[in-house]
Amino acid sequence: MTDIERLLAIEEIKRLKSKYFYYLDHKDWARWKAEVWTSDARLEVPEVSMDVVGVDNIIKFTSESAGNQVSTHYGHMPDIEILSDDTAKGIWAMEDILRLPKDQPSVYGYTYLHGFGHYHENYVRLPIGWRLKSTRLTRLYVERTM
């Protein structure tokens, strides 16, 4: 892989993460599934003991738990390392704000969450482009309203 190919791959992965946030915040589950994830993807959030494997399970879990919330997700300062022509890993600083109706709190009991932390991710390049193979969200600080 040339330096230019490496830089293009990094930019494509940044665009992939942008789609991750946009489709999640807009609850566009069909495009989130088709344009972001691999079929055997993994989504982990250790702080709530969540570990979901398989894109259909990820979509089901996320759409059910986040369907009634208004969310804004931010990714900052990506550190993306291209491991081979078709694999990469990255760490993103993140911030998320989740708001739910007061009469419909999350399964964890909050109606407002403001979190700060990092996404730790693995990517693969498929014939259709770069896709997210796994993501682990680790929050360093959380503000909640119950």
Secondary structure, DSSP 8 states (H G I E B T S, - for coil): --HHHHHHHHHHHHHHHHHHHHHHHTT-HHHHHHHTEEEEEEEEEGGGTEEEESHHHHHHHHHHHHTT-EEEEEEEEEEEEEEETTEEEEEEEEEEEEE--TTS--TTS-SEEEEEEEEEEEEEEETTEEEEEEEEEEEEEEEEE-
